[in-house]
Amino acid sequence: GAAPWNDWPDSCTRSGQVGRVGVIVSGLLVICRGGLLPDVTAALDALPGVEVHQVDPAGRLVLTIEASSTDGCADRLRAIQALPDVLSAEMAVHVFEDEGHP
């Protein structure tokens, strides 16, 4: 059976469909060319479910992705990685939030 600390089988299926989980939140570190930070930030702000939380003038951004499925998170991550002038976009944390609990 599943390990007692791992409730993924009840929360999310392999196909990315959401069970009792309300929102999936992923934290990312994005690195871009420093001089193009305004353009990259604007492109990130235009993506649905993406919120930029911190910007470093050297070209590092901390952001979150919110989606209703793991597939949605993966699609947004790939969209961010494909943006012009993004050198790197890596997921740092991935949290399943239950709608019924704070």
VEXLO-977294 format. One record per residue: residue number from 1; residue in three letters; chain; x, y negated, z of N, C-alpha, C, O, CB in turn. Coordinates in steps of 0.1 Angstrom, whole numbers, plus 5000, padded with zeros to 4 digits. Atoms other than C-alpha are relative to their C-alpha. Glycine has a CB too. Layout:
N
> num;residuo;cadena;n.u;n.v;n.w;ca.u;ca.v;ca.w;c.u;c.v;c.w;o.u;o.v;o.w;cb.u;cb.v;cb.w
> NUM;ALA;A;X;Y;Z;X;Y;Z;X;Y;Z;X;Y;Z;X;Y;Z
...
***
This chain:
102
> num;residuo;cadena;n.u;n.v;n.w;ca.u;ca.v;ca.w;c.u;c.v;c.w;o.u;o.v;o.w;cb.u;cb.v;cb.w
> 1;GLY;A;5008;5012;5000;5000;5000;5000;5009;4987;5000;5021;4988;5000;4991;5000;5012
> 2;ALA;A;4993;5013;5000;5009;4963;4999;5005;4997;5014;5000;5002;5024;4990;4989;4996
> 3;ALA;A;4994;5004;4987;5031;4949;5026;4990;4990;5007;4983;4983;5000;5014;4992;4997
> 4;PRO;A;5010;5008;4992;5011;4932;5054;5001;4985;4998;4991;4978;4999;5001;5003;5014
> 5;TRP;A;4998;5014;5002;5025;4898;5046;4997;4995;4986;4998;4983;4983;5014;4996;5004
> 6;ASN;A;5002;5003;5014;5017;4900;5009;4986;5002;4997;4982;5014;4995;5010;5008;4991
> 7;ASP;A;5014;4998;5003;4981;4894;5001;4997;4997;4985;4985;4994;4982;4991;4991;5009
> 8;TRP;A;5002;5003;5015;4986;4888;4963;4989;5009;4994;4981;5004;4986;5012;5003;4993
> 9;PRO;A;5010;4992;5006;4964;4918;4954;4986;4995;5002;4977;4996;4993;5000;5014;5004
> 10;ASP;A;5013;5006;4997;4934;4901;4970;4998;4986;4994;4987;4981;4992;4997;4999;5015
> 11;SER;A;5001;5014;5003;4943;4866;4958;5001;4998;4985;4995;4988;4979;5012;4993;5006
> 12;CYS;A;4997;5003;5014;4954;4869;4922;5003;5013;4992;5010;5022;4997;5012;4990;4998
> 13;THR;A;4997;4988;5008;4955;4895;4894;5012;4998;4991;5016;4987;4990;4987;5005;4992
> 14;ARG;A;4989;5001;5009;4983;4903;4871;4997;4991;4987;5006;4986;4981;5005;5014;4995
> 15;SER;A;5003;5007;5012;4964;4887;4842;4999;4985;5002;4997;4977;4993;4986;5004;4995
> 16;GLY;A;5000;5014;4997;4965;4853;4860;4986;4995;5004;4985;4983;5006;5005;4992;4988
> 17;GLN;A;5013;5004;4996;4928;4852;4869;5000;4998;5015;5006;5005;5023;4989;5011;4996
> 18;VAL;A;5001;5003;4986;4920;4837;4902;4989;5007;5007;4978;5008;5002;4999;4984;5002
> 19;GLY;A;5010;4993;4992;4902;4857;4929;4995;4990;5010;4988;4980;5006;5006;5012;5007
> 20;ARG;A;5005;5009;4990;4895;4840;4962;5009;4987;5001;5005;4978;5009;5000;5007;5013
> 21;VAL;A;4992;5012;4999;4923;4815;4957;4994;4988;4992;4989;4990;4981;5014;5003;4994
> 22;GLY;A;5006;5011;5006;4911;4780;4949;5009;4993;4990;5006;4989;4979;4995;4990;5010
> 23;VAL;A;4990;5008;5008;4942;4762;4936;5014;5006;5002;5017;5011;5013;5000;4985;5004
> 24;ILE;A;4986;4996;4999;4977;4772;4928;5009;4987;4998;5007;4980;4989;5004;5011;4989
> 25;VAL;A;4992;5012;5000;5003;4745;4936;5015;5005;4998;5019;5013;5006;4998;4991;5012
> 26;SER;A;4986;4997;5003;5039;4747;4922;5008;4988;5001;5004;4977;4996;5002;5007;4987
> 27;GLY;A;4991;5011;4999;5067;4724;4932;5012;5002;4990;5017;5013;4990;5005;4998;5014
> 28;LEU;A;4989;4999;5010;5093;4716;4905;5010;4989;5002;5007;4978;5007;4994;4999;4986
> 29;LEU;A;4989;5010;5001;5126;4699;4902;5003;4999;4985;5006;5008;4978;5013;5004;5008
> 30;VAL;A;4997;5002;5014;5130;4683;4868;5012;4991;4998;5013;4981;5006;4987;4993;4993
> 31;ILE;A;4989;5009;5002;5162;4668;4855;5000;4996;4985;4998;5004;4976;5014;5008;5002
> 32;CYS;A;5000;5006;5013;5163;4645;4825;5011;4990;4998;5019;4987;5008;4986;4993;4997
> 33;ARG;A;4990;5010;5002;5186;4620;4809;4996;4987;5007;4985;4982;5005;5002;4997;4984
> 34;GLY;A;5004;5011;4992;5187;4591;4833;4995;4988;4993;4986;4981;4998;5012;4996;5008
> 35;GLY;A;5004;5011;5008;5183;4564;4807;4986;5001;4994;4980;4991;4991;5010;4997;4989
> 36;LEU;A;5013;4997;5006;5151;4580;4795;4990;5003;5010;4979;5008;5007;5001;5011;4989
> 37;LEU;A;5009;4997;4989;5135;4583;4829;4986;4995;4998;4976;5002;5000;5006;4995;5013
> 38;PRO;A;5014;5005;5002;5105;4560;4821;4992;5008;4989;4980;5010;4992;5001;4985;4996
> 39;ASP;A;5007;4993;5010;5097;4579;4789;4996;5014;5005;4984;5019;5003;5009;5002;4988
> 40;VAL;A;5003;4987;4994;5099;4613;4807;4989;4999;5010;4980;5008;5011;5013;5007;5005
> 41;THR;A;5010;5001;4990;5079;4601;4836;4986;4997;4994;4976;5003;4999;5003;4988;5010
> 42;ALA;A;5013;5002;5007;5051;4588;4813;4995;5012;4994;4983;5015;4994;5002;4989;4989
> 43;ALA;A;5005;4987;5007;5050;4621;4794;4995;5010;5011;4985;5016;5009;5012;5006;4992
> 44;LEU;A;5004;4991;4990;5048;4640;4827;4986;4995;5006;4977;5003;5009;5010;5000;5012
> 45;ASP;A;5013;5005;4995;5020;4617;4840;4988;5003;4991;4977;5003;4995;5001;4985;5002
> 46;ALA;A;5011;4998;5010;5000;4624;4808;4996;5015;5000;4985;5018;4995;5005;4997;4986
> 47;LEU;A;5003;4986;4999;5000;4662;4815;4989;5002;5011;4991;4998;5022;5012;5009;5002
> 48;PRO;A;5011;4998;4990;4968;4674;4833;5006;5009;5011;5013;5019;5009;4988;5007;4993
> 49;GLY;A;4995;4992;4988;4975;4688;4868;5014;4997;5004;5019;5004;5013;4998;5014;4997
> 50;VAL;A;4986;5003;4997;5010;4673;4870;5000;4986;5008;4994;4976;5003;5009;4999;4987
> 51;GLU;A;4998;5012;4992;5019;4647;4897;5014;4998;5003;5020;5007;5010;4991;5000;5012
> 52;VAL;A;4986;5004;4997;5053;4630;4900;5000;4994;5014;4992;4985;5017;5006;4991;4989
> 53;HIS;A;5000;5005;4986;5061;4625;4937;5013;4992;5003;5012;4983;5011;5000;5012;5009
> 54;GLN;A;4988;5007;4997;5097;4613;4937;5009;4999;4987;5010;5009;4979;5008;5006;5011
> 55;VAL;A;4991;5002;5011;5121;4598;4911;5013;4995;5004;5013;4985;5012;4993;4991;4989
> 56;ASP;A;4987;5005;4997;5158;4594;4914;5005;4994;4987;5005;5000;4976;5009;5012;5004
> 57;PRO;A;4995;5007;5012;5174;4569;4890;5010;5008;4992;5012;5005;4980;5006;4987;5004
> 58;ALA;A;4990;4991;5007;5200;4595;4881;4993;5010;4990;5000;5016;4983;5009;5007;5010
> 59;GLY;A;5007;4992;5009;5173;4614;4863;4994;5013;5006;4990;5022;4999;5009;5005;4989
> 60;ARG;A;5007;4988;4993;5159;4639;4889;4986;4996;5005;4984;4985;5010;5009;5005;5012
> 61;LEU;A;5014;5003;4996;5122;4641;4895;4995;5012;5008;4998;5024;5005;4991;4997;4988
> 62;VAL;A;5007;4989;4992;5102;4661;4921;4985;4998;4997;4980;4987;4998;5003;4998;5016
> 63;LEU;A;5014;5001;5004;5067;4669;4910;4993;5013;5004;4999;5023;5007;4999;4998;4985
> 64;THR;A;5008;4988;4998;5038;4693;4915;4991;5003;4988;4988;4993;4981;4992;4999;5013
> 65;ILE;A;5009;4995;5010;5017;4713;4892;4988;5006;5008;4991;5014;5016;5006;5010;4989
> 66;GLU;A;5012;4993;4994;4981;4722;4902;4993;5007;4989;4990;5000;4979;4991;4990;5008
> 67;ALA;A;5008;4992;5010;4962;4749;4883;4992;5010;5007;4993;5013;5018;5010;5007;4990
> 68;SER;A;5009;4990;4994;4935;4774;4888;5004;5014;4997;4997;5024;5001;4986;4998;4994
> 69;SER;A;4994;4986;5003;4956;4804;4875;5015;4999;4999;5021;4989;4996;4993;5005;4987
> 70;THR;A;4986;4999;5001;4991;4816;4874;5004;4997;4985;5015;4991;4982;5006;5013;5004
> 71;ASP;A;4997;5003;5014;4989;4814;4836;5000;4985;4997;5008;4980;4990;4989;5007;4991
> 72;GLY;A;5001;5015;5001;4979;4777;4839;5013;4994;5005;5018;4984;4998;4988;4995;5007
> 73;CYS;A;4987;5006;4995;5010;4770;4860;5011;5003;4991;5019;4994;4988;5003;5006;5014
> 74;ALA;A;4989;4996;5009;5033;4789;4836;4999;4991;4987;5009;4987;4982;4999;5015;4997
> 75;ASP;A;5002;5008;5012;5018;4770;4806;5005;4986;5002;5011;4980;4994;4985;5000;4996
> 76;ARG;A;4995;5014;4997;5024;4736;4823;5015;4999;5002;5021;4990;4997;4993;4995;5012
> 77;LEU;A;4986;4999;4998;5059;4746;4833;5007;5000;4986;5016;4993;4983;5005;5012;5008
> 78;ARG;A;4994;5000;5014;5067;4755;4796;4998;4987;4993;5007;4983;4985;4993;5012;4992
> 79;ALA;A;5003;5013;5007;5051;4723;4784;5010;4989;5005;5016;4981;4997;4986;4995;5003
> 80;ILE;A;4990;5010;4994;5074;4703;4808;5014;5003;4995;5021;4994;4991;5000;5001;5015
> 81;GLN;A;4987;4996;5005;5105;4723;4797;5002;4996;4986;5013;4994;4981;5002;5015;5002
> 82;ALA;A;5000;5003;5014;5096;4715;4761;5000;4985;4997;5002;4981;4985;4989;5006;4993
> 83;LEU;A;5000;5015;5002;5094;4677;4766;5014;4995;4995;5024;5000;5000;4996;4993;5013
> 84;PRO;A;4987;5006;5005;5121;4657;4747;5007;4994;5012;5001;4987;5021;4997;4990;4989
> 85;ASP;A;4992;5006;4990;5149;4646;4770;4999;5007;5014;5006;5002;5023;4997;4986;5001
> 86;VAL;A;4999;4993;4987;5141;4671;4798;5011;5010;4998;5011;5019;4989;4986;5008;5003
> 87;LEU;A;4989;4991;5000;5173;4689;4805;4998;5013;5007;5003;5024;5003;5013;4994;5005
> 88;SER;A;5003;4988;4992;5160;4713;4831;4987;4998;5007;4984;4987;5012;5011;5003;5010
> 89;ALA;A;5012;5000;4992;5127;4721;4848;4999;5014;5007;4997;5024;5000;4987;4997;4992
> 90;GLU;A;5000;4988;4993;5127;4747;4875;4990;5000;5012;4989;4990;5019;5015;5003;5006
> 91;MET;A;5009;4999;4989;5101;4759;4899;5007;5003;5013;5015;5012;5014;4989;5011;4997
> 92;ALA;A;4994;4998;4987;5111;4756;4935;4991;5007;5010;4996;5014;5019;5004;4986;5006
> 93;VAL;A;5009;4994;4991;5080;4767;4953;4986;5002;4993;4983;4995;4984;4998;4991;5013
> 94;HIS;A;5012;4996;5007;5047;4784;4944;4990;5004;5011;4993;5014;5018;5002;5011;4990
> 95;VAL;A;5009;4998;4989;5017;4783;4968;4986;5002;4995;4981;4995;4987;5000;4988;5010
> 96;PHE;A;5015;4998;5003;4982;4798;4966;4992;4994;5011;4994;4998;5023;4998;5016;4998
> 97;GLU;A;5008;5006;4990;4957;4777;4984;4986;5005;4999;4980;5005;4988;5000;4984;4999
> 98;ASP;A;5013;4995;4999;4924;4791;4995;4990;4989;5001;4992;4980;5010;4998;5011;5012
> 99;GLU;A;5009;5012;5000;4895;4767;4988;4993;4999;5014;4989;4988;5018;4990;5002;4989
> 100;GLY;A;5007;5000;4987;4879;4777;5021;5008;4996;5012;5002;4995;5023;4994;5013;5002
> 101;HIS;A;4992;5003;4988;4908;4768;5043;5009;4988;4997;5013;4986;4985;5010;5012;5003
> 102;PRO;A;4992;5012;5003;4927;4735;5047;5015;5003;4998;5023;4994;4996;4999;4991;5012
***
